[in-house]
Amino acid sequence: MEYYKQVFTQLEDLPEQWTNHEFEHCTFKKLDLSRIEFANSNFINCRFEECNLTRVGLGNVKLFDVNFFNCKLAYVDFGQCNAFGFHANFQECQLDNTAFLNRKLKKAKFIDCSIREAHFIRCELTGTIFKSCDLEFARFEGNDLAQVDFSSSYNLELNPDENKLKKAKFSLQNLPGLLTKYDLVIKG
């Protein structure tokens, strides 16, 4: 089924099943969609506001220009999404324990998010902004982090030998997290 320019705010407005649907220019507000299976659905130019999307299933889901604002997205595997046209932005979201595997996230924006214990593995993150994000125990491995801005984020640890970092931006407070593998004692 196709939904165009709809605003979903109450449970009775929602589809009975979320698989195999197309949502274009739709807004989802203050909904508990945790553990919902969205398999094979397309979200194009959509916005999620204050929704609980914990543990949602994203098998072959298309996320194209989707914005998440103040949403809970814990334990979500974005690596299951359709890779074609994948583009999402996150503001004031909880992305703890999420996985981004083999995703192209060029110029994505993560603003004021908790991204603790997340996994970014083999991702294209060129030009992505991590503004004021908590990256405690987040794992970055095999990524292209060229021109990524980590300068205002904190609790960052990553191995420069396992990621491309050309022109990436870091603050002085991030430096110890870049040197963790060397087991150095750094005094301020």
N, CA, C and O of each residue as an XYZ file, in Angstrom:
752
protein
N       0.848     -1.180      0.000
C       0.000      0.000      0.000
C       0.890      1.239      0.000
O       2.002      1.211      0.528
N       0.406      2.306     -0.584
C       1.175      3.541     -0.644
C       0.532      4.614      0.227
O      -0.686      4.786      0.249
N       1.398      5.329      0.945
C       0.965      6.444      1.789
C       1.748      7.669      1.355
O       2.972      7.619      1.232
N       1.045      8.769      1.124
C       1.692      9.988      0.644
C       1.251     11.174      1.486
O       0.057     11.419      1.657
N       2.223     11.906      2.007
C       1.995     13.123      2.812
C       1.012     12.898      3.961
O       0.162     13.745      4.237
N       1.136     11.762      4.618
C       0.283     11.494      5.772
C       1.052     11.752      7.057
O       2.274     11.615      7.109
N       0.310     12.130      8.092
C       0.879     12.304      9.424
C       0.266     11.224     10.304
O      -0.953     11.142     10.456
N       1.129     10.405     10.877
C       0.681      9.324     11.755
C       0.962      9.720     13.198
O       2.116      9.891     13.591
N      -0.107      9.865     13.987
C       0.055     10.303     15.378
C      -0.608      9.375     16.387
O      -0.323      9.457     17.581
N      -1.466      8.517     15.935
C      -2.179      7.637     16.850
C      -2.127      6.212     16.326
O      -2.011      5.980     15.122
N      -2.212      5.282     17.228
C      -2.120      3.879     16.835
C      -3.217      3.467     15.861
O      -2.986      2.621     14.997
N      -4.407      4.052     15.987
C      -5.484      3.649     15.084
C      -5.280      4.142     13.646
O      -5.936      3.653     12.726
N      -4.375      5.108     13.449
C      -4.059      5.597     12.098
C      -3.076      4.669     11.375
O      -2.900      4.779     10.161
N      -2.449      3.772     12.100
C      -1.334      3.005     11.567
C      -1.786      1.781     10.785
O      -2.851      1.225     11.050
N      -0.976      1.368      9.826
C      -1.282      0.124      9.114
C      -1.227     -1.064     10.065
O      -0.482     -1.051     11.044
N      -2.016     -2.086      9.772
C      -1.991     -3.286     10.612
C      -0.651     -3.994     10.490
O      -0.100     -4.473     11.481
N      -0.135     -4.056      9.279
C       1.174     -4.645      9.040
C       2.033     -3.592      8.358
O       1.528     -2.773      7.589
N       3.343     -3.613      8.642
C       4.234     -2.583      8.138
C       5.104     -3.062      6.983
O       5.919     -2.293      6.473
N       4.953     -4.288      6.567
C       5.814     -4.807      5.506
C       5.246     -4.460      4.125
O       4.034     -4.347      3.941
N       6.151     -4.296      3.174
C       5.782     -4.082      1.768
C       4.937     -2.840      1.517
O       4.047     -2.863      0.667
N       5.202     -1.763      2.238
C       4.488     -0.502      2.027
C       5.448      0.564      1.522
O       6.667      0.435      1.637
N       4.872      1.617      0.962
C       5.663      2.764      0.543
C       5.129      3.998      1.255
O       3.942      4.314      1.182
N       6.041      4.693      1.952
C       5.697      5.920      2.671
C       6.517      7.047      2.056
O       7.748      7.004      2.070
N       5.841      8.049      1.521
C       6.557      9.161      0.911
C       6.062     10.472      1.508
O       4.859     10.733      1.555
N       7.000     11.290      1.960
C       6.716     12.587      2.601
C       5.773     12.412      3.794
O       4.901     13.250      4.021
N       5.941     11.341      4.545
C       5.099     11.080      5.713
C       5.832     11.472      6.991
O       7.062     11.492      7.043
N       5.048     11.783      8.020
C       5.581     12.122      9.335
C       4.976     11.174     10.362
O       3.776     10.898     10.348
N       5.831     10.684     11.249
C       5.412      9.778     12.322
C       5.742     10.469     13.638
O       6.905     10.783     13.893
N       4.730     10.712     14.486
C       4.941     11.480     15.715
C       4.511     10.696     16.955
O       3.411     10.147     17.018
N       5.414     10.660     17.939
C       5.145     10.117     19.281
C       4.510      8.732     19.240
O       3.508      8.477     19.909
N       5.097      7.852     18.456
C       4.569      6.498     18.330
C       5.530      5.480     18.925
O       6.748      5.644     18.850
N       4.980      4.440     19.512
C       5.792      3.322     19.978
C       5.755      2.252     18.882
O       4.790      1.498     18.756
N       6.818      2.210     18.105
C       6.926      1.255     17.011
C       7.989      0.204     17.310
O       8.495     -0.453     16.400
N       8.321      0.050     18.571
C       9.375     -0.888     18.944
C       9.007     -2.302     18.504
O       7.855     -2.730     18.586
N      10.033     -3.008     18.036
C       9.937     -4.398     17.594
C       9.036     -4.610     16.360
O       8.701     -5.748     16.034
N       8.652     -3.547     15.691
C       7.851     -3.668     14.467
C       8.763     -4.161     13.338
O       9.933     -3.785     13.265
N       8.230     -4.982     12.484
C       8.956     -5.482     11.320
C       8.542     -4.649     10.111
O       7.386     -4.687      9.688
N       9.496     -3.893      9.555
C       9.237     -3.025      8.408
C       9.690     -3.646      7.088
O       9.775     -2.932      6.090
N       9.974     -4.900      7.044
C      10.608     -5.554      5.895
C      10.012     -5.121      4.557
O       8.795     -5.041      4.390
N      10.912     -4.845      3.609
C      10.560     -4.518      2.226
C       9.728     -3.249      2.066
O       9.104     -3.059      1.022
N       9.704     -2.389      3.059
C       8.991     -1.114      2.932
C       9.965     -0.018      2.526
O      11.172     -0.123      2.747
N       9.418      1.034      1.930
C      10.217      2.184      1.506
C       9.772      3.417      2.259
O       8.580      3.713      2.342
N      10.744      4.139      2.811
C      10.490      5.415      3.476
C      11.277      6.466      2.703
O      12.508      6.475      2.730
N      10.564      7.346      2.020
C      11.200      8.341      1.164
C      10.797      9.724      1.645
O       9.609     10.043      1.709
N      11.788     10.550      1.985
C      11.545     11.905      2.486
C      10.573     11.901      3.667
O       9.626     12.687      3.702
N      10.811     11.020      4.623
C       9.949     10.904      5.799
C      10.642     11.457      7.038
O      11.858     11.647      7.059
N       9.843     11.711      8.067
C      10.354     12.247      9.329
C       9.720     11.470     10.482
O       8.506     11.270     10.527
N      10.575     11.037     11.412
C      10.131     10.391     12.648
C      10.443     11.335     13.802
O      11.591     11.745     13.972
N       9.433     11.685     14.596
C       9.611     12.593     15.728
C       9.161     11.912     17.016
O       8.026     11.447     17.118
N      10.052     11.859     17.986
C       9.761     11.334     19.318
C       9.141      9.934     19.276
O       8.203      9.637     20.015
N       9.677      9.088     18.406
C       9.174      7.711     18.284
C      10.137      6.728     18.947
O      11.346      6.950     19.005
N       9.564      5.645     19.439
C      10.365      4.545     19.961
C      10.464      3.502     18.855
O       9.478      2.852     18.508
N      11.658      3.353     18.313
C      11.916      2.398     17.237
C      12.918      1.333     17.686
O      13.637      0.769     16.861
N      12.964      1.062     18.971
C      13.887      0.080     19.514
C      13.640     -1.286     18.880
O      12.508     -1.766     18.810
N      14.731     -1.897     18.423
C      14.715     -3.258     17.871
C      13.789     -3.434     16.659
O      13.269     -4.530     16.446
N      13.574     -2.388     15.868
C      12.760     -2.565     14.667
C      13.515     -3.417     13.653
O      14.745     -3.414     13.616
N      12.771     -4.139     12.840
C      13.359     -4.955     11.788
C      13.383     -4.178     10.482
O      12.354     -3.675     10.031
N      14.560     -4.082      9.879
C      14.723     -3.270      8.677
C      15.165     -4.090      7.464
O      15.874     -3.574      6.601
N      14.765     -5.332      7.388
C      15.166     -6.187      6.275
C      14.740     -5.624      4.931
O      13.548     -5.519      4.642
N      15.722     -5.261      4.109
C      15.508     -4.709      2.764
C      14.644     -3.439      2.761
O      13.960     -3.157      1.777
N      14.675     -2.687      3.844
C      13.934     -1.422      3.925
C      14.746     -0.319      3.258
O      15.962     -0.234      3.434
N      14.069      0.514      2.500
C      14.730      1.650      1.869
C      14.502      2.887      2.735
O      13.366      3.274      3.009
N      15.606      3.495      3.157
C      15.559      4.757      3.900
C      16.240      5.805      3.024
O      17.468      5.854      2.953
N      15.454      6.635      2.365
C      15.994      7.663      1.484
C      15.566      9.031      1.994
O      14.382      9.366      1.984
N      16.538      9.815      2.438
C      16.281     11.144      3.017
C      15.273     11.062      4.157
O      14.250     11.747      4.151
N      15.579     10.217      5.130
C      14.739     10.062      6.312
C      15.419     10.763      7.482
O      16.617     10.590      7.709
N      14.648     11.554      8.223
C      15.162     12.295      9.374
C      14.511     11.773     10.646
O      13.291     11.624     10.730
N      15.355     11.501     11.631
C      14.894     11.038     12.934
C      15.192     12.136     13.953
O      16.340     12.557     14.095
N      14.170     12.596     14.656
C      14.340     13.644     15.656
C      13.833     13.136     17.004
O      12.672     12.749     17.136
N      14.714     13.142     17.998
C      14.378     12.743     19.369
C      13.735     11.349     19.408
O      12.720     11.142     20.073
N      14.334     10.412     18.694
C      13.820      9.043     18.642
C      14.748      8.087     19.379
O      15.945      8.333     19.526
N      14.166      7.009     19.827
C      14.937      5.939     20.450
C      15.088      4.830     19.411
O      14.103      4.230     18.978
N      16.336      4.567     19.018
C      16.635      3.588     17.971
C      17.637      2.553     18.475
O      18.480      2.089     17.708
N      17.558      2.193     19.727
C      18.511      1.247     20.306
C      18.350     -0.135     19.672
O      17.243     -0.565     19.346
N      19.478     -0.812     19.508
C      19.524     -2.188     18.993
C      18.939     -2.314     17.584
O      18.301     -3.319     17.269
N      19.149     -1.322     16.749
C      18.672     -1.374     15.366
C      19.853     -1.704     14.455
O      20.931     -1.126     14.598
N      19.653     -2.620     13.531
C      20.691     -3.007     12.579
C      20.406     -2.357     11.228
O      19.637     -2.882     10.423
N      21.039     -1.201     10.989
C      20.855     -0.489      9.731
C      21.552     -1.207      8.577
O      21.332     -0.866      7.415
N      22.379     -2.187      8.885
C      23.026     -2.985      7.853
C      22.041     -3.872      7.092
O      22.365     -4.370      6.014
N      20.861     -4.068      7.636
C      19.823     -4.862      6.968
C      19.088     -4.069      5.894
O      18.421     -4.646      5.035
N      19.210     -2.749      5.947
C      18.491     -1.886      4.997
C      18.977     -2.102      3.573
O      20.089     -2.575      3.339
N      18.128     -1.747      2.643
C      18.503     -1.708      1.240
C      19.606     -0.662      1.099
O      19.420      0.490      1.493
N      20.725     -1.043      0.553
C      21.864     -0.127      0.448
C      21.645      0.962     -0.599
O      22.255      2.028     -0.518
N      20.787      0.705     -1.573
C      20.569      1.668     -2.645
C      19.854      2.911     -2.117
O      18.746      2.819     -1.588
N      20.482      4.053     -2.261
C      19.878      5.322     -1.859
C      19.789      5.545     -0.368
O      19.096      6.462      0.073
N      20.470      4.735      0.424
C      20.393      4.880      1.883
C      20.899      6.259      2.302
O      22.047      6.607      2.026
N      20.052      7.042      2.965
C      20.479      8.321      3.533
C      19.555      8.692      4.675
O      18.344      8.821      4.494
N      20.140      8.863      5.861
C      19.368      9.210      7.044
C      20.167     10.182      7.901
O      21.398     10.161      7.904
N      19.450     11.035      8.628
C      20.041     11.972      9.585
C      19.378     11.756     10.938
O      18.219     11.352     11.028
N      20.148     12.038     11.991
C      19.672     11.784     13.348
C      19.958     12.994     14.233
O      21.088     13.480     14.274
N      18.946     13.478     14.938
C      19.136     14.587     15.861
C      18.479     14.245     17.186
O      17.310     13.861     17.236
N      19.253     14.390     18.269
C      18.801     14.116     19.633
C      18.221     12.708     19.763
O      17.203     12.501     20.424
N      18.879     11.756     19.131
C      18.404     10.370     19.146
C      19.288      9.487     20.018
O      20.461      9.779     20.249
N      18.695      8.411     20.487
C      19.455      7.389     21.187
C      19.697      6.258     20.194
O      18.770      5.557     19.787
N      20.958      6.097     19.816
C      21.361      5.080     18.851
C      22.282      4.054     19.504
O      23.141      3.480     18.835
N      22.112      3.824     20.781
C      22.975      2.896     21.507
C      22.796      1.477     20.968
O      21.683      1.031     20.689
N      23.923      0.786     20.831
C      23.946     -0.606     20.381
C      23.386     -0.798     18.971
O      22.858     -1.865     18.657
N      23.497      0.212     18.129
C      23.066      0.069     16.745
C      24.224     -0.450     15.900
O      25.378     -0.444     16.327
N      23.894     -0.894     14.703
C      24.927     -1.375     13.781
C      24.734     -0.719     12.418
O      23.642     -0.718     11.850
N      25.819     -0.170     11.922
C      25.873      0.363     10.573
C      26.953     -0.446      9.861
O      28.142     -0.175     10.031
N      26.560     -1.418      9.080
C      27.497     -2.297      8.394
C      27.380     -2.079      6.892
O      26.297     -2.191      6.318
N      28.517     -1.765      6.262
C      28.547     -1.568      4.811
C      27.538     -0.522      4.341
O      26.892     -0.710      3.310
N      27.397      0.567      5.074
C      26.458      1.637      4.711
C      27.202      2.816      4.116
O      28.316      3.130      4.536
N      26.598      3.461      3.153
C      27.098      4.738      2.651
C      26.351      5.821      3.413
O      25.145      6.000      3.248
N      27.084      6.531      4.241
C      26.496      7.595      5.065
C      27.155      8.932      4.748
O      27.381      9.744      5.645
N      27.460      9.157      3.494
C      28.125     10.393      3.103
C      27.307     11.604      3.543
O      26.112     11.711      3.266
N      27.988     12.506      4.233
C      27.402     13.772      4.676
C      26.181     13.600      5.584
O      25.338     14.494      5.663
N      26.082     12.477      6.257
C      25.000     12.289      7.225
C      25.265     13.187      8.434
O      26.392     13.627      8.662
N      24.218     13.446      9.194
C      24.346     14.277     10.388
C      23.843     13.513     11.600
O      22.713     13.025     11.634
N      24.720     13.424     12.597
C      24.383     12.882     13.909
C      24.560     14.049     14.873
O      25.693     14.429     15.169
N      23.480     14.619     15.363
C      23.553     15.822     16.193
C      22.962     15.537     17.562
O      21.814     15.108     17.676
N      23.761     15.781     18.612
C      23.327     15.599     20.006
C      22.756     14.200     20.248
O      21.703     14.054     20.869
N      23.445     13.187     19.764
C      22.964     11.809     19.888
C      23.817     11.004     20.865
O      24.994     11.294     21.076
N      23.195      9.997     21.447
C      23.919      8.984     22.200
C      24.122      7.808     21.246
O      23.163      7.185     20.788
N      25.391      7.520     20.958
C      25.725      6.463     20.002
C      26.659      5.467     20.705
O      27.640      5.002     20.124
N      26.344      5.161     21.922
C      27.191      4.308     22.744
C      27.098      2.858     22.268
O      26.019      2.353     21.959
N      28.253      2.212     22.219
C      28.389      0.801     21.851
C      27.840      0.490     20.455
O      27.471     -0.650     20.173
N      27.787      1.490     19.595
C      27.368      1.267     18.205
C      28.541      0.730     17.399
O      29.697      0.863     17.800
N      28.238      0.131     16.274
C      29.265     -0.416     15.390
C      29.147      0.227     14.017
O      28.105      0.143     13.366
N      30.220      0.867     13.586
C      30.346      1.390     12.229
C      31.441      0.557     11.566
O      32.627      0.761     11.824
N      31.044     -0.365     10.726
C      31.988     -1.303     10.120
C      31.884     -1.196      8.592
O      30.806     -1.348      8.017
N      33.038     -0.930      7.946
C      33.125     -0.817      6.487
C      32.102      0.162      5.917
O      31.411     -0.149      4.947
N      32.009      1.332      6.518
C      31.068      2.352      6.058
C      31.783      3.483      5.332
O      32.952      3.769      5.594
N      31.081      4.102      4.443
C      31.538      5.297      3.745
C      30.908      6.481      4.492
O      29.725      6.775      4.325
N      31.715      7.148      5.312
C      31.217      8.239      6.160
C      31.774      9.603      5.749
O      31.739     10.543      6.543
N      32.276      9.721      4.552
C      32.905     10.952      4.088
C      32.011     12.168      4.340
O      30.852     12.202      3.929
N      32.577     13.161      5.024
C      31.866     14.411      5.271
C      30.768     14.344      6.307
O      30.016     15.305      6.467
N      30.656     13.232      7.015
C      29.621     13.092      8.041
C      29.962     13.951      9.255
O      31.133     14.149      9.581
N      28.931     14.455      9.915
C      29.111     15.288     11.109
C      28.581     14.532     12.321
O      27.431     14.094     12.351
N      29.449     14.394     13.315
C      29.065     13.878     14.630
C      29.160     15.074     15.577
O      30.226     15.331     16.137
N      28.075     15.800     15.762
C      28.098     17.012     16.580
C      27.567     16.707     17.983
O      26.417     16.301     18.148
N      28.420     16.910     18.988
C      28.051     16.731     20.406
C      27.445     15.358     20.673
O      26.413     15.249     21.335
N      28.080     14.323     20.164
C      27.584     12.958     20.349
C      28.432     12.208     21.367
O      29.645     12.403     21.446
N      27.782     11.353     22.139
C      28.476     10.461     23.064
C      28.799      9.177     22.310
O      27.901      8.421     21.942
N      30.084      8.939     22.084
C      30.543      7.782     21.310
C      31.234      6.739     22.185
O      32.104      6.006     21.717
N      30.844      6.677     23.449
C      31.492      5.746     24.366
C      31.334      4.307     23.881
O      30.224      3.841     23.625
N      32.451      3.624     23.761
C      32.529      2.230     23.324
C      32.019      2.002     21.900
O      31.814      0.856     21.501
N      31.810      3.071     21.127
C      31.448      2.895     19.713
C      32.663      2.337     18.985
O      33.801      2.693     19.290
N      32.412      1.466     18.027
C      33.496      0.794     17.316
C      33.510      1.257     15.860
O      32.503      1.182     15.156
N      34.663      1.732     15.434
C      34.862      2.164     14.052
C      35.938      1.278     13.444
O      37.073      1.252     13.922
N      35.579      0.551     12.386
C      36.524     -0.403     11.809
C      36.323     -0.487     10.291
O      35.225     -0.771      9.811
N      37.401     -0.237      9.552
C      37.361     -0.369      8.105
C      36.540      0.692      7.398
O      36.008      0.446      6.315
N      36.431      1.868      7.997
C      35.593      2.931      7.447
C      36.401      3.973      6.690
O      37.600      4.134      6.920
N      35.736      4.674      5.789
C      36.298      5.876      5.187
C      35.743      7.046      5.987
O      34.577      7.413      5.848
N      36.599      7.629      6.831
C      36.213      8.737      7.703
C      36.801     10.061      7.205
O      36.997     10.988      7.992
N      37.077     10.148      5.928
C      37.632     11.378      5.363
C      36.674     12.538      5.602
O      35.476     12.435      5.337
N      37.210     13.624      6.099
C      36.477     14.866      6.349
C      35.349     14.737      7.365
O      34.492     15.617      7.446
N      35.335     13.662      8.139
C      34.333     13.525      9.196
C      34.669     14.497     10.314
O      35.838     14.686     10.651
N      33.642     15.115     10.888
C      33.841     16.074     11.971
C      33.432     15.436     13.304
O      32.248     15.297     13.611
N      34.446     15.056     14.080
C      34.246     14.524     15.434
C      34.570     15.583     16.487
O      34.545     15.276     17.678
N      34.871     16.808     16.088
C      35.486     17.795     16.970
C      34.678     18.147     18.218
O      35.269     18.539     19.224
N      33.371     18.025     18.192
C      32.586     18.359     19.380
C      32.038     17.123     20.093
O      31.342     17.249     21.100
N      32.344     15.942     19.585
C      31.867     14.713     20.223
C      32.860     14.245     21.280
O      33.982     14.747     21.357
N      32.447     13.296     22.079
C      33.269     12.878     23.215
C      33.198     11.364     23.414
O      32.334     10.675     22.871
N      34.149     10.881     24.218
C      34.316      9.448     24.500
C      34.655      8.655     23.241
O      34.305      7.479     23.134
N      35.320      9.281     22.309
C      35.678      8.639     21.048
C      36.953      7.819     21.205
O      37.951      8.296     21.744
N      36.904      6.586     20.727
C      38.090      5.730     20.617
C      38.032      5.071     19.260
O      37.041      4.430     18.910
N      39.097      5.228     18.499
C      39.188      4.506     17.240
C      40.641      4.317     16.871
O      41.502      5.102     17.266
N      40.903      3.286     16.121
C      42.255      2.968     15.694
C      42.492      3.609     14.323
O      41.872      3.198     13.342
N      43.385      4.614     14.238
C      43.655      5.261     12.957
C      44.174      4.293     11.891
O      44.017      4.556     10.699
N      44.783      3.192     12.292
C      45.291      2.221     11.323
C      44.166      1.407     10.670
O      44.378      0.795      9.623
N      42.991      1.397     11.269
C      41.874      0.601     10.753
C      40.851      1.426      9.990
O      39.855      0.881      9.515
N      41.077      2.731      9.863
C      40.141      3.629      9.204
C      40.904      4.664      8.389
O      42.025      5.031      8.742
N      40.305      5.135      7.306
C      40.882      6.236      6.542
C      40.437      7.534      7.212
O      39.243      7.755      7.412
N      41.399      8.392      7.558
C      41.089      9.590      8.332
C      41.484     10.904      7.653
O      41.577     11.932      8.323
N      41.713     10.890      6.369
C      42.204     12.084      5.685
C      41.279     13.289      5.939
O      40.089     13.268      5.628
N      41.881     14.332      6.515
C      41.214     15.603      6.822
C      40.033     15.465      7.790
O      39.167     16.339      7.830
N      39.988     14.386      8.565
C      38.975     14.264      9.615
C      39.291     15.267     10.715
O      40.455     15.593     10.947
N      38.261     15.753     11.389
C      38.440     16.782     12.424
C      38.224     16.180     13.810
O      37.241     15.487     14.074
N      39.191     16.476     14.684
C      39.139     16.003     16.062
C      39.476     17.176     16.978
O      40.155     18.114     16.563
N      39.009     17.125     18.206
C      39.419     18.108     19.205
C      40.607     17.541     19.973
O      40.911     16.352     19.873
N      41.271     18.394     20.737
C      42.375     17.914     21.579
C      41.900     16.849     22.559
O      42.640     15.914     22.867
N      40.677     16.981     23.049
C      40.163     15.987     24.003
C      39.932     14.625     23.350
O      39.835     13.620     24.055
N      39.841     14.568     22.015
C      39.689     13.293     21.296
C      41.006     12.544     21.128
O      41.000     11.332     20.913
N      42.132     13.244     21.221
C      43.424     12.622     20.923
C      43.726     11.366     21.750
O      44.210     10.386     21.184
N      43.462     11.352     23.056
C      43.730     10.106     23.791
C      42.988      8.903     23.205
O      43.518      7.792     23.213
N      41.770      9.109     22.697
C      41.010      8.019     22.103
C      41.588      7.522     20.791
O      41.309      6.401     20.365
N      42.398      8.363     20.150
C      43.060      7.944     18.911
C      44.353      7.199     19.190
O      44.899      6.536     18.307
N      44.841      7.307     20.417
C      46.114      6.691     20.783
C      45.947      5.494     21.717
O      46.941      4.959     22.209
N      44.725      5.071     21.966
C      44.454      3.995     22.915
C      45.261      2.733     22.632
O      45.754      2.092     23.560
N      45.397      2.376     21.377
C      46.090      1.128     21.030
C      47.547      1.142     21.457
O      48.160      0.083     21.583
N      48.118      2.331     21.683
C      49.532      2.442     22.059
C      49.732      2.355     23.576
O      50.870      2.329     24.047
N      48.646      2.310     24.339
C      48.717      2.193     25.799
C      49.612      3.274     26.418
O      50.449      2.991     27.274
N      49.415      4.513     25.965
C      50.192      5.646     26.455
C      49.500      6.286     27.645
O      48.282      6.186     27.794
N      50.273      6.937     28.482
C      49.727      7.732     29.574
C      49.866      9.192     29.163
O      50.980      9.698     29.024
N      48.749      9.861     28.972
C      48.768     11.255     28.518
C      48.299     12.136     29.654
O      47.227     11.924     30.221
N      49.113     13.129     29.982
C      48.775     14.046     31.083
C      48.451     15.414     30.509
O      49.078     15.868     29.552
N      47.465     16.059     31.108
C      47.021     17.362     30.600
C      47.581     18.515     31.269
O      47.266     19.650     30.912
